[in-house]
């Protein structure tokens, strides 16, 4: 063994194969000779096992020194995996002679494979980060690629739909490297590194999401401390289209591409498992819950990006660059002191919210083809974020409920109109959630209670509900440039139609009863 050295032109697999042939052939021959001379005498059998174990350990140390060490340090997971597979293949032939030495090899090789795994994941993270620094956040179809090993990858040839999605350049790089990473995962399973691999990949994805969060304008101060983001430079996503592209990157990776790649970690996809129904059944029960939990964590990571996106856009709507608010109690309270004739229309901030949602819906329709539900939930979350801000703005409600000037009839009417407008456009856009509907109702109830505290009856002063509905519909037509829907202010096929049917008029009838 000591005399065998890898040449400068050979690679680790050739050296491992030559050394494996030498060592395990010798052990096999020794086992045959021992059996022929001593039979199954326990003392000699035990001596043979001890000797064979020592030879296997010596073999493993040589392979680690001359083949695995350099591969592991450089992140050459495939090269390291190939050496391990070659060694295990030769070693497993001894099992027919009663020598189960594979566990010895696995124990000794595991640290090197773990090192290669960690280095590989680190390379994915760093390569993706380098591209994110110059990413224009424009979604494109992927370029043709080949695997890092030089062999053509089946996924790169368009034989699957995994590469038919649009991503930005850094997300394409992330996806390509992950797909390539999972091409040879057999040794990871045999060494029970499947869980470590999933955890490592989650951490790399979480780091990428942190970078996407940093790409949102205005989020640098809040998100810079996320673990994994460090001081990495990220190109800002300046436009709404670029910012929605950040979400398209993260959601597609988390919902489809990464889980599809991770399925290769399932033993059910390995040839050695397919002929054993008992192992298939056990592994299906053990692996799938782990992968479901892993995918849930990916989605939670994407939700952080979604929350940052919605928070930034809500703040842009509500506040001016100087920090003044577009959504203050004064805009309603001052209406009753204004002698000018009022043209009833939703307040500017809610007009802008509607316009923003319309723009984003149009952009999302192109970016989330086949994944419309994600786009709908994004618009739903953004609308909720603005309304929840209003609900939780204590200074707003302090002025409404306890301010020096009370909320008058005209201010209440405008406030009611604004809330009705939110319900109308959210219903028509199919992003009226039950939570949004509930919060709007609670906000209206608070405003009416504040008005009632002045001694006036809000229900006797407000126009009929149809009056608000007509103005809201007219506003939607004018702001969108679309003709009025023939069936009124909501689409009967909308999944939220049952929610929107609980109109705001129910609050009024409840309060007046």
C-alpha positions in Angstrom: 0.0 0.0 0.0 2.8 2.5 0.9 4.5 1.9 -2.4 1.5 2.9 -4.4 1.4 6.6 -5.1 -0.9 8.7 -7.3 0.8 10.1 -10.3 0.6 13.8 -11.1 -1.5 13.0 -14.2 -3.9 10.6 -12.5 -7.0 11.7 -10.5 -8.2 10.5 -7.1 -10.6 8.0 -8.5 -7.9 6.1 -10.4 -5.7 6.0 -7.3 -8.6 4.8 -5.1 -9.5 2.1 -7.6 -5.9 0.8 -7.8 -5.5 0.8 -4.1 -8.9 -0.7 -3.5 -8.1 -3.6 -5.8 -4.8 -4.2 -4.0 -6.1 -4.0 -0.5 -9.5 -5.7 -0.7 -8.1 -8.5 -3.0 -5.5 -9.2 -0.3 -8.1 -9.2 2.4 -10.3 -11.5 0.3 -7.4 -13.9 -0.3 -6.6 -13.9 3.4 -10.2 -14.7 4.2 -10.1 -17.6 1.8 -6.8 -18.9 3.2 -8.0 -18.6 6.8 -11.2 -20.5 6.0 -9.3 -23.3 4.2 -6.8 -23.7 7.0 -8.8 -22.9 10.1 -12.4 -23.3 9.1 -14.8 -21.4 11.3 -12.7 -21.5 14.4 -13.8 -18.5 16.4 -10.4 -17.5 17.6 -8.9 -17.4 14.1 -12.0 -15.7 12.7 -11.8 -13.0 15.3 -8.1 -12.5 14.5 -8.9 -12.2 10.8 -11.5 -9.6 11.4 -9.1 -7.5 13.6 -6.4 -7.8 10.9 -8.8 -6.9 8.1 -10.1 -3.9 10.1 -6.6 -2.6 10.6 -5.9 -3.0 6.9 -9.1 -1.2 6.0 -8.3 1.7 8.4 -4.8 2.0 6.9 -6.4 2.0 3.4 -8.8 4.7 4.4 -6.1 6.9 5.7 -4.1 6.7 2.5 -7.2 7.5 0.4 -8.0 10.5 2.6 -4.3 11.7 2.3 -3.8 11.2 -1.4 -7.3 11.6 -2.9 -10.0 13.0 -0.5 -8.1 15.7 1.3 -7.5 18.0 -1.8 -11.0 17.3 -3.2 -12.7 18.0 0.2 -10.7 21.2 0.8 -11.6 22.5 -2.7 -15.3 21.6 -2.4 -15.0 18.8 -4.9 -17.9 16.9 -3.6 -18.3 14.9 -6.8 -14.7 13.8 -6.9 -14.8 12.9 -3.2 -18.1 11.0 -3.7 -16.6 9.1 -6.6 -13.6 8.0 -4.5 -15.9 6.9 -1.7 -18.2 5.0 -4.1 -15.2 3.1 -5.6 -13.9 2.1 -2.2 -17.3 1.0 -0.9 -17.9 -1.0 -4.1 -14.7 -3.0 -3.6 -15.2 -3.3 0.2 -18.8 -4.5 -0.1 -17.7 -7.6 -2.1 -16.1 -8.9 1.1 -19.6 -9.2 2.8 -20.1 -12.5 1.0 -17.1 -13.7 2.9 -18.5 -12.6 6.2 -16.5 -9.4 6.5 -18.7 -6.3 6.9 -16.0 -3.5 6.7 -18.1 -0.8 4.9 -19.1 0.8 8.3 -15.4 1.2 9.0 -14.9 3.1 5.8 -18.0 5.2 6.2 -16.9 6.3 9.6 -13.4 7.3 8.4 -14.5 8.9 5.2 -17.4 10.9 6.6 -15.4 13.9 7.9 -13.8 14.4 4.5 -17.2 14.2 2.7 -18.7 16.6 5.2 -15.8 19.0 4.5 -16.4 18.7 0.8 -20.1 19.2 1.3 -19.6 22.4 3.4 -17.1 23.8 0.9 -19.5 23.1 -2.0 -22.3 24.9 -0.3 -20.0 27.8 0.5 -19.0 28.0 -3.1 -22.7 28.1 -4.2 -23.3 30.9 -1.7 -20.3 33.0 -2.8 -20.8 32.5 -6.5 -24.5 33.6 -6.2 -23.5 36.6 -4.0 -21.0 37.7 -6.7 -23.7 37.7 -9.3 -26.2 39.4 -7.0 -23.8 42.4 -6.8 -24.3 43.0 -10.5 -27.7 41.5 -11.1 -30.1 43.7 -13.1 -33.0 41.8 -11.6 -34.5 41.2 -15.0 -36.1 37.8 -15.5 -34.9 35.7 -18.4 -34.9 32.1 -19.6 -31.7 30.2 -18.6 -28.7 30.0 -20.9 -27.5 26.6 -22.0 -25.2 25.1 -19.4 -23.1 22.0 -18.9 -22.2 20.5 -15.6 -19.0 21.5 -13.8 -17.6 18.1 -14.4 -17.8 18.8 -18.2 -20.5 16.2 -18.7 -23.7 17.4 -20.2 -26.5 17.6 -17.6 -29.9 16.2 -18.5 -31.5 19.2 -16.8 -29.5 21.6 -18.9 -30.7 20.0 -22.1 -34.3 21.1 -21.5 -35.6 17.6 -20.9 -37.3 18.8 -17.8 -39.4 21.8 -17.0 -37.0 22.8 -14.2 -35.1 25.1 -16.5 -38.1 26.6 -18.4 -38.8 29.2 -15.8 -37.6 32.8 -15.8 -35.2 34.0 -13.2 -32.6 36.7 -12.8 -28.9 36.0 -13.4 -28.0 35.3 -9.7 -31.1 33.0 -9.2 -30.2 31.1 -12.4 -26.6 30.6 -11.0 -28.0 29.5 -7.7 -30.4 27.0 -9.3 -27.8 25.6 -11.8 -25.2 25.0 -9.0 -27.8 23.3 -6.8 -29.1 21.1 -9.6 -25.5 20.2 -10.4 -24.8 19.6 -6.7 -27.5 17.0 -6.4 -26.4 15.0 -9.5 -24.4 12.6 -7.3 -25.9 12.1 -3.9 -25.5 8.4 -3.3 -22.6 8.7 -0.8 -24.5 11.4 1.1 -27.3 8.9 1.8 -25.0 6.0 2.6 -23.3 8.2 5.2 -26.6 9.5 6.5 -25.8 13.0 5.5 -29.1 13.7 3.9 -30.3 15.8 6.8 -27.1 17.8 7.0 -27.3 18.4 3.2 -30.9 19.8 3.5 -29.9 22.0 6.4 -26.8 23.3 4.6 -28.9 24.1 1.5 -31.5 25.8 3.6 -28.8 28.0 5.1 -27.5 28.9 1.7 -31.0 29.8 0.4 -31.7 31.8 3.5 -28.5 33.8 2.9 -29.6 34.4 -0.7 -33.0 35.6 0.6 -31.2 38.0 3.0 -29.4 39.4 -0.1 -32.7 39.9 -1.9 -34.1 41.7 1.1 -31.0 44.0 1.0 -31.8 44.7 -2.6 -35.0 46.4 -1.6 -34.5 50.2 -1.4 -34.9 51.5 2.1 -34.4 48.0 3.7 -30.6 48.3 4.3 -30.8 49.7 7.8 -33.4 47.2 8.9 -32.2 44.0 7.3 -28.4 44.4 7.3 -28.1 42.5 10.5 -29.6 39.3 9.1 -27.3 36.4 9.7 -25.5 35.5 6.4 -25.9 38.8 4.7 -22.7 40.2 6.1 -21.2 43.2 4.2 -22.0 41.7 0.8 -22.8 44.3 -1.8 -26.1 43.9 -3.6 -27.4 45.9 -6.6 -30.5 47.8 -5.7 -33.8 46.8 -7.3 -35.0 50.3 -8.1 -38.3 49.7 -10.0 -41.4 47.9 -8.9 -40.8 45.3 -11.7 -37.3 44.6 -10.3 -38.6 44.4 -6.8 -41.3 41.9 -7.8 -38.6 40.0 -9.7 -36.9 39.5 -6.3 -40.0 37.7 -5.1 -40.3 35.7 -8.3 -36.7 34.5 -7.7 -37.3 33.4 -4.1 -40.7 31.9 -4.6 -39.9 29.8 -7.6 -36.7 28.5 -5.9 -38.6 27.7 -2.7 -41.8 26.3 -4.1 -40.5 24.3 -7.1 -36.9 24.2 -8.0 -35.2 23.4 -4.7 -37.8 20.8 -3.5 -37.5 19.1 -6.9 -33.7 18.9 -6.6 -33.9 17.8 -3.0 -36.1 14.8 -4.0 -32.9 13.2 -5.3 -31.9 12.9 -1.7 -34.8 10.5 -1.2 -33.5 6.9 -1.2 -36.5 6.0 -3.3 -34.6 7.6 -6.2 -31.5 5.5 -5.7 -31.2 2.3 -7.7 -29.9 0.3 -4.7 -33.2 0.9 -2.9 -35.6 0.2 -5.7 -35.4 -3.6 -5.3 -36.3 -3.6 -1.6 -39.9 -2.8 -0.9 -39.4 -2.9 2.8 -36.7 -0.2 2.7 -38.7 1.9 0.3 -41.7 1.9 2.6 -39.7 2.8 5.7 -37.7 5.5 3.9 -40.8 7.0 2.5 -42.2 7.4 6.0 -39.0 8.8 7.4 -37.8 11.1 4.6 -41.0 12.8 3.5 -41.8 14.5 6.9 -38.3 15.8 7.0 -38.5 17.2 3.5 -42.0 18.7 4.1 -40.6 20.5 7.2 -37.6 21.7 5.1 -39.9 23.1 2.4 -42.0 24.8 5.1 -38.8 26.6 6.3 -38.0 27.7 2.8 -41.5 29.2 2.5 -41.0 31.0 5.9 -37.8 32.5 4.5 -39.6 33.7 1.4 -42.3 35.2 3.7 -39.5 37.4 5.3 -38.8 38.9 1.9 -42.5 39.3 1.2 -43.0 41.1 4.5 -40.1 43.4 3.8 -41.5 44.2 0.3 -45.0 45.0 1.6 -43.7 47.0 4.6 -41.5 49.2 2.3 -44.3 49.8 -0.2 -46.7 50.6 2.6 -44.3 53.1 4.2 -43.7 54.7 0.7 -47.5 55.2 0.4 -48.1 56.5 3.9 -45.1 58.8 4.4 -43.5 61.5 2.5 -39.7 61.8 2.1 -39.8 64.4 4.9 -41.6 62.0 7.2 -45.0 63.6 7.0 -48.0 61.3 6.8 -50.4 61.0 3.9 -52.8 59.2 6.2 -53.5 61.4 9.2 -56.6 62.0 11.3 -56.5 65.7 10.2 -57.4 64.8 6.6 -60.8 63.7 7.9 -61.3 66.0 10.9 -60.6 69.2 8.8 -63.3 68.3 6.3 -66.1 69.7 8.4 -64.3 73.1 8.7 -63.9 73.4 5.0 -66.5 75.6 3.3 -65.6 74.5 -0.2 -68.0 72.2 -2.0 -66.9 68.5 -1.7 -66.4 66.3 -4.7 -66.8 62.9 -3.2 -64.0 60.6 -4.2 -61.6 58.2 -2.4 -58.7 60.0 -0.6 -55.5 60.3 -2.6 -53.6 57.7 -0.5 -56.2 55.0 -1.3 -56.2 56.1 -5.0 -52.5 55.6 -5.0 -52.8 52.2 -3.2 -55.3 51.1 -5.9 -53.0 52.3 -8.7 -50.0 50.6 -7.1 -51.9 47.3 -6.8 -53.0 47.6 -10.4 -49.5 48.1 -11.6 -48.2 45.3 -9.6 -51.0 43.0 -10.7 -50.0 43.7 -14.3 -46.3 43.1 -13.7 -47.0 39.9 -11.6 -49.2 38.5 -14.4 -46.1 38.3 -16.6 -43.8 37.1 -13.9 -45.9 34.5 -12.2 -47.4 32.6 -15.1 -48.8 29.3 -13.7 -48.2 30.6 -10.1 -51.0 33.2 -10.0 -51.8 32.3 -6.4 -48.5 33.6 -5.2 -49.2 37.0 -6.9 -52.7 37.1 -5.4 -51.4 36.5 -2.0 -48.7 39.2 -2.4 -51.3 41.8 -3.3 -53.5 40.6 -0.5 -50.5 41.0 1.9 -49.7 44.5 0.7 -53.3 45.7 1.1 -53.5 44.2 4.6 -50.2 45.8 5.5 -51.5 49.3 4.7 -54.8 48.7 6.5 -53.2 47.1 9.5 -50.9 50.2 9.8 -54.0 52.4 9.9 -55.6 50.1 12.5 -52.5 50.1 14.7 -51.6 53.8 14.3 -52.3 55.0 17.9 -51.7 58.6 17.1 -54.3 58.5 14.4 -56.9 57.1 16.8 -55.9 59.3 19.6 -56.7 62.3 17.4 -60.0 60.7 16.2 -61.2 59.7 19.6 -59.7 62.2 22.0 -58.4 65.1 19.9 -59.3 68.8 20.4 -61.6 68.7 17.4 -64.1 65.8 17.0 -64.7 63.8 13.8 -67.6 65.5 12.0 -70.2 64.1 9.7 -68.3 64.9 6.5 -65.1 63.4 7.8 -66.9 60.2 8.9 -68.5 60.0 5.4 -65.1 60.3 3.7 -63.6 57.7 6.0 -66.4 55.3 5.4 -66.0 55.9 1.6 -62.3 55.2 1.8 -62.9 51.9 3.6 -65.7 50.9 1.2 -63.3 51.7 -1.7 -60.7 49.3 -0.3 -63.3 46.5 0.0 -64.5 47.2 -3.5 -61.2 47.1 -5.3 -59.8 44.3 -3.2 -62.9 42.2 -4.0 -62.7 42.9 -7.7 -59.0 42.2 -7.7 -59.6 38.9 -5.9 -57.3 39.7 -3.0 -59.9 40.5 -0.4 -58.9 38.2 2.5 -61.2 37.4 5.4 -58.6 39.1 7.7 -58.7 42.3 5.6 -62.5 42.3 5.6 -62.5 41.8 9.4 -59.9 44.6 10.1 -61.8 47.1 7.8 -65.0 46.4 9.7 -63.3 46.9 13.0 -61.8 50.2 11.8 -65.2 51.5 10.7 -66.7 50.4 14.0 -64.0 52.4 15.9 -64.7 55.5 13.8 -68.4 55.3 14.3 -68.0 54.8 18.0 -65.8 57.9 18.1 -68.4 59.9 16.2 -71.3 58.5 18.4 -69.4 59.8 21.4 -70.1 63.4 20.2 -73.8 62.7 20.7 -74.7 62.3 17.0 -76.1 59.2 15.4 -73.8 58.1 12.5 -76.5 55.9 11.0 -78.9 58.7 10.5 -76.4 61.0 8.8 -74.5 58.6 6.5 -76.0 58.1 3.0 -77.3 54.7 2.0 -74.8 51.9 1.2 -75.7 52.1 -2.5 -74.4 55.7 -2.6 -70.9 54.5 -1.5 -71.0 51.6 -3.8 -71.7 53.8 -6.8 -69.0 56.3 -6.0 -66.5 53.4 -5.5 -67.4 51.8 -8.8 -67.1 55.2 -10.6 -63.7 55.7 -8.9 -62.5 52.3 -10.1 -63.6 53.0 -13.6 -61.9 56.4 -13.7 -58.7 55.2 -12.1 -58.4 52.0 -14.2 -59.9 53.2 -17.4 -62.0 50.1 -17.5 -65.8 50.0 -18.2 -68.1 49.2 -15.3 -68.7 45.5 -14.7 -72.2 44.5 -15.8 -72.8 42.7 -12.6 -71.9 45.4 -10.2 -68.9 45.9 -8.0 -67.5 42.4 -7.8 -66.9 39.3 -9.9 -69.3 36.5 -8.9 -66.6 34.0 -9.8 -64.1 35.5 -7.4 -62.9 33.2 -4.7 -63.5 36.0 -2.3 -67.1 36.7 -3.5 -68.5 34.9 -0.4 -66.4 37.2 1.8 -67.2 40.4 -0.1 -70.9 39.6 0.1 -70.7 40.5 3.8 -70.8 44.1 2.8 -70.0 47.0 5.1 -73.7 47.7 5.3 -73.9 44.8 7.7 -72.0 47.0 10.2 -74.4 49.8 9.8 -77.5 47.6 10.2 -75.9 45.9 13.2 -75.0 49.2 14.8 -78.5 50.7 14.3 -80.4 47.7 15.6 
